[in-house]
């Protein structure tokens, strides 16, 4: 791999990691709100 291809691969992997992290954070917040709503009933 050339340095340019390697940099592009790292950039893509970093953006994918950010997306996966955001999705996981969304599910944690969703689970938290569902738990609070169930306790409130």
N, C-alpha and C positions, 0 to 999 in steps of 0.2 A: 504494500500500500504506500502511496505517496503521502507526504506530510499533509497535503491538501485534503486527500480522501480521509485520512485519519482525523483531521480537525472536523470535517463534516460529520463523520461518524460520531465523534464525541459530542458535537453540538446537538445532533439528533437524539442521542441517548440522554443527554441532560434535559432536553425539553420533554422527552417521554417520561423521565423520572418526575419532573415537576407535575405533569398531568396525572400520573398515578398517585402521587402524594396528595394532590388536590381531591381526587376521587375518594381516597381513603379518609381524608379529613371530613369530607361531606358525609360519609357513612357514619363516622364517629359522632358528628353533630346530630345527625338524624336519629341515631340510636339513643343519644342523650335526651333529645326532646320527646321521643316516644316513651322513654322511661319516666320522665317527669309527668307526662300526660297520664300515664297509667297510675302513678302514685296519687295524682290529683283526683282520680275518680273515687 
